[in-house]
Amino acid sequence: MCNDGSLHRSRLGRIIFANTADRLWLEAQIHPFVHQRFQQDLPSASNPLIYVVPLLFETDAITLVQEAWVVWCSPEEQLARLMQRDALDRNAAQQRIAAQMPLNIKCDRADLVLDNSGDRDRWREQVRDRLG
């Protein structure tokens, strides 16, 4: 925990991504709660809900959605962006990527693949095109 009582995400990440058993235990605690909470919000939603889940396929959360969208970029970009966003070294970033289903398999299972290898305007345009 941080001094303010919040979760120390970087410290937790170092622990769980270095030890598969710890990561799987933590996921088994968290994912059922998250899925239940999402299902509770569905009946009261007047607009479509967007469920942003990195482990959509791995945790069977796919059963909770009508469409699965996957955001794609090259493996090199994925690694570089993760390292930059979370201030990770190469090894730590690779551990996180390895803990997920390979992106190409997710793309094969998706209803829509958004190409995020370009600028943000292109990505937003793809979303607008799909939503109409």
N, C-alpha and C positions, 0 to 999 in steps of 0.2 A: 504494500500500500504506500501511496505517497503521503506526505505530511498533511495534506488537506483531506485525506480519507478516500481519495479516488484511487482507482486501479493503476498500478504502475505497469502499463502495457508493454513497454520495452523489456522490462525485467521478466515479466511473465512470458513474453515471446521467446526470450533466450532459453528459458527453462523448457517450455513445451515443444518447441521446434527442434530441440536437441535430443528429446526423448519421446519416441513414438508412443510408448505406453502412457506417459503423462498426458500427452496431447489427446489421445483417444479417450482417456478417463475424463478430462475436462470437457471435451466435445459431448460426451454422453450425459454430462450434467447440464450443459447449456442448451443444446439443440432442442430437446423436447420442450423446454420452457419457451424458447423463442417461437417454435412452431405453434404451440398452444396460444401464445399471445397474438400471433398473426391471425389465427383462426377466430379468436375472440373479436378482433377488429373487423373482420369481413362483413358480418351482418349489418353493422352500422355505417359502412362506407357507402357514400352516395356517388363517389367517383372511383375510377379504377385505382387500385393500390399497386404501388411498385414495391416489390420485395427484393431488395438488393442483398444477395446471398452468395458469397464466394464459393460455398460448398453446396450449392443448390442440388446438384446431382448426387454428390457423395452422401448427403444426409437424407435423401429421399424427399427433400422439400419440393421436388418437382411435382409431387402429387398435390401440392397446395396451390399451384398456379395454372392459369389457362394457357399462357404462352411463356416460353423460356427464351430470353434474349441473352446472347453472350457477346461481350465486348472483346474484340480480338486485336492484338498487335503482334509483331514479331517476337519471338522468344528473347532476342537481344534487347528490344525495347522494353519488354515486360521486366526483365532483370534490371535494366538501368533505371526505369521509373520507380520500381520498388526500392532500390537502393537509395535513390534520391528522396523519395517521399518519406521513408521511415528512417533515414540516416543509418542504413545497414551496410555492413561490409558484404562482399560478394558471397561468402560462405553462408552467412545468415539469410541473405535473400534467396539463395538457392535452396536452403532448407525449407523455407516457406512455400516456394513454388513446388518443390517435390512433395509437399504434404497434400497438394491438391491433385485432382484428376488432370491429366495433360490437356492443355487448352485445345488442341486439335480434336480430341475426343468430345470435349464439351461442344465445340462448334458443330460436330456431326450430329449431336443430339438436340441442338437448338432449333427453335422455330425461326429465329432471326439472328444473324451474325452482323454485328456492327463493327465496321472497320475503323479502329481507333489509331491507325498508324499515321494519320495526317494531322492537320490542325483541328482545333475544337469546332470550328465552323462546319467542317465536313461531317463530323460526328453528329452534331446537332441537326444538321440537314437530314441525315439518315433517320433520326428519331422522328422529326417532323413528318417526313415522307410516310413512315409507318403508321403514325397516329392520325394522319389525314388532316 
